[in-house]
Amino acid sequence: MEQQQVLMYAGSVLRANRKYSDAAKVYKKIIEINPKKKWSIYALRGLQQTYQECKFDSVSNCQLSSDELKSYCQSIIDSSRKSKDKISSLAHLILAEEYLKENNILKSIEYYEKLGNNFKGGYDELLSLFGLFNIYYFSQSDTIAARTILSKMKAKFPDELLTQIAVNTIDRTKGSKSFLKSSNSALSESIDENETFLNEFKLYQNYPNPFNSITKIPFNLHKKDIVTIKIYDLLGKRNKNFDKWRIRTRLL
C-alpha cells in the first residue's frame, strides 16, 4: 500500500474523530509527497471537506478558517502555473466554490473563468462552464448570460451529462412565470404552477447548485412513502445520505 494511500486513511480517521487540524496537516502532507498522483487530488478534496466540517462543528472548538483553505489552494496554483497539473485545476474549482459559498460572486466567476481558460478542451473547461451557468442562472437571475454559456457547452460538449442538465434546466422554465426574483422563489421555477398531483415520480433541479451545507431538492411522489436521498459531488464522491423521510404526495 502506498504511503499516500495510508495517509488518506489516517486523514479520514482523524476527521471522524473531529481532529480537524491534524487531518488538515495529513492531507497537506499527502499533496507534498507527490502532487501529481491521484491521492493528492483526493487529499485536496478531503482538505476542503475538513475545513467545511470544522466550520459547522460547534463542539470541537476547531480553529481552521476558509481563508486558510483559499490561501493554500492559491499556493498550489502559483506553484504549478506552468505545468497545469490536475491538482491545479481542482484548486481553481475549490476557490470558485468557496467564494460562491461566501456569496462573493465576482471572485467565484473569476476563478471559474480562470479554470476554463487555463484548462481548455477537457472536462475542466466543462466544469468551468457549468459553474458559470449556475451562477448566472440561479445566483444572478441573468438568463441571457446563462443561455450564452449554455450555447458554448452545447457547441463544445454536446453529449456530456452536465450539458444536458443545463439544457433541461432551461427547458423546464420555458413559457412559465419567472420565479428568479428571489432565492426563496427560485425553488418553484421548475414546477408548473398548474401541476397538482402526479401519477409518477418526478425529480426537479435542486437550488442552490452548487451548494455548501444546505440545498432544496423538490420532487413529486404519487403516494406517501419512505425516501432515501443520496447526494454525490461532481467527482462521484457521496456526500450525504438522508434516510427514512416521511413525506406527503407533494413536497415543495
ABEGO torsion letter per residue (X at the ends): XBAAAAAAAAAAAAAAAGBAAAAAAAAAAAAAABAABAAAAAAAAAAAAAAAAAAABAAAGBABBAAAAAAAAAAAAAAAAAAGBAAAAAAAAAAAAAAAAAGBAAAAAAAAAAAAAABBGBAAAAAAAAAAAAAAAAAAGBAAAAAAAAAAAAAABAABAAAAAAAAAAAAABGBBBAAABAAAAAAAABBAABBBBABBBBBBBOBOBBBABBBBBBBBABBBBBBBBBBBAAGBBABBBBGBBBBABBX
